[in-house]
Amino acid sequence: MTTLSELHAAAERKAAAAEAIVAKEHAALEADLAFAREHKQAMGAGYWQPLHRAKLQAKTARALADSYAELLGELQNENS
């Protein structure tokens, strides 16, 4: 049986991984935009979609981790 602490730890790992993906996608987008500006090129209409998707996943994972932390805190307070 999985404990709430284990679920929280897993959610924290998932959130950290998702946030790392956001940083990677953001860096790639910035590099692509800089290249396009330097070479006077336009970016395609969907260039922002991978970053947007990664941000949504990171926000969702972080919200889940925060929810588990809140629940864990409440349970610990009840047991004190």
Secondary structure, 3 states (H helix, E strand, C coil): CCCHHHHHHHHHHHHHHHHHHHHHHHHHHHHHHHHHHHCCCCCCCCCCHHHHHHHHHHHHHHHHHHHHHHHHHHHHHHHC
